[in-house]
Amino acid sequence: MSDIRFDGRVALITGAGGGLGKTYALELARRGARIVVNDLGGKPDGTGASHSMADQVVAEIEKAGGQAIANHDSVATPEGGEAMVKAAIDKWGQIDIVINNAGILRDKTFAKLTPEDLGLVLDVHLKGAFYVSQPAFRAMKDKGYGRFVFTSSGAGIFGNFGQTNYGAAKMGLVGLMHVLAVEGQKYNIRSNAIAPTARTRMTEDLLGPLAPLLEPETVTPLVVYLCSEGCEVNHEIFSVGGGRYARVFLGLAPGWIADRGAKVAAEDIASHLGQIRDPNGYVIPENIGDELRILAKALKA
């Protein structure tokens, strides 16, 4: 198998001043990509700002012979998203890859969560990915090529105590990814999501004894592959961490179909709940059209 290279490609990575984002930036640069290293330089809770984190990653890439520029805009505004995409296009004339990695934590139990904590997390994770991806998608569409990687989380896909805001934002990213995958497919734009488990400054206090086994570098190979020209995978979610790589998917079970013309009552649902919930024979719809076709086939039968 030939080496995966990114010569001539331009990648924008948000939150690339440290942790997972930094590993992506260094590895893509090592493989020939030109990198926009975006990082506001704030604390894990989103407060504060500093140019030093992004600047240091750029210096490291340049020292190794690569090309990179720093961007310190916030993903949480439309202007910030536009500015970092514009920086890539102004410098190198194109944008080919976007890795939506920026994030903050404001963990609290649901009963104690404030509107401010909800809004800030949604602004950075979900709205931020939208603000960055939309101008990039337009540019990729014009060129007929693009790769998106969205950073979801098991906290959203499966749920986690004390992370209402974070989980909601991360599952929202799955929906955003799915739509971009559908809309971008005919333009050779691929869109996928990862749910990483890795030791970073946001998570190292939460992982306990597992932390040494969950270095961020173990996530990087999957992300690099999903960004590659040879990647035909689209519309998928991957759980990744500690050297384990696995697909996560949303499946549709066959379910129970009421008799034609029957007036269904709640009691009928209760009596057929086992069949409704039985996952045997599931399918994985590619879009809502697939779901409707499955429904139409079942109704005809």
DAMOPE-V251750 format. One record per residue. OMEGA is omega in whole degrees, 0 to 359 (none if undefined). NEAR is the number of other ideal C-beta (glycine too) atoms within 8 Angstrom. Layout:
omega = {OMEGA/OMEGA}
near = {NEAR/NEAR}
This chain:
omega = {181/179/175/183/180/179/180/180/179/182/173/181/179/182/187/180/180/174/182/183/179/180/178/182/182/184/177/177/178/181/171/181/170/195/163/181/179/171/177/178/180/177/180/179/176/179/176/179/178/178/193/185/179/181/180/178/176/180/180/178/181/178/179/177/181/179/180/171/179/173/186/180/176/175/190/176/175/181/179/178/178/185/183/174/178/179/179/183/178/184/189/173/183/169/186/188/171/173/180/188/185/179/175/176/171/187/173/174/186/183/183/184/180/175/179/179/176/184/182/181/176/181/184/186/189/179/179/178/177/184/179/188/185/177/177/180/179/180/179/180/179/182/181/179/174/177/176/168/178/181/175/181/172/178/177/184/184/182/178/182/173/183/179/183/181/180/179/179/184/176/174/178/176/177/178/179/182/183/177/178/180/184/185/190/183/177/182/174/179/182/181/180/173/172/187/168/186/177/175/180/176/190/191/178/184/190/177/185/178/188/182/181/189/178/182/181/179/178/190/183/179/181/178/179/182/178/190/179/181/181/176/178/182/169/186/181/181/170/185/177/175/181/177/182/186/177/170/182/174/182/178/181/179/177/179/180/179/177/180/178/182/174/186/177/178/179/177/176/181/184/180/186/179/179/179/185/184/183/182/180/181/171/178/180/177/180/183/176/176/180/180/178/177/179/181/179/180/180/178/180/none}
near = {1/3/4/9/6/13/6/4/11/13/17/16/16/16/14/17/12/11/11/15/16/12/12/16/16/12/10/15/15/8/11/9/13/12/18/15/16/17/17/10/12/10/6/7/8/9/5/6/7/7/9/7/11/16/9/9/18/13/8/9/15/10/6/9/4/11/8/14/10/12/12/10/12/7/18/10/9/6/7/14/17/10/10/16/14/9/11/13/11/5/9/7/4/9/13/11/16/15/16/15/12/13/9/12/9/11/6/11/8/6/4/6/10/7/5/6/11/12/8/12/14/13/10/14/16/12/10/17/13/10/14/17/14/9/11/14/14/8/12/15/11/6/9/7/9/17/13/18/14/14/14/14/12/9/11/17/13/6/6/10/4/7/9/11/13/16/13/12/14/16/11/12/17/14/8/13/16/11/8/13/13/10/8/16/9/4/10/8/15/15/14/16/14/16/15/11/11/13/10/10/7/9/10/9/4/5/11/5/5/8/9/7/6/13/8/14/6/12/14/12/7/11/13/13/9/14/13/10/5/5/10/5/7/9/9/9/14/14/13/13/11/8/5/7/7/7/7/8/7/5/8/9/11/7/7/6/6/7/4/4/3/7/3/6/6/5/6/10/10/7/6/9/8/6/8/10/7/9/7/6/7/9/8/8/10/7/8/6/7/10/10/8/8/11/8/8/8/10/7/5/5}
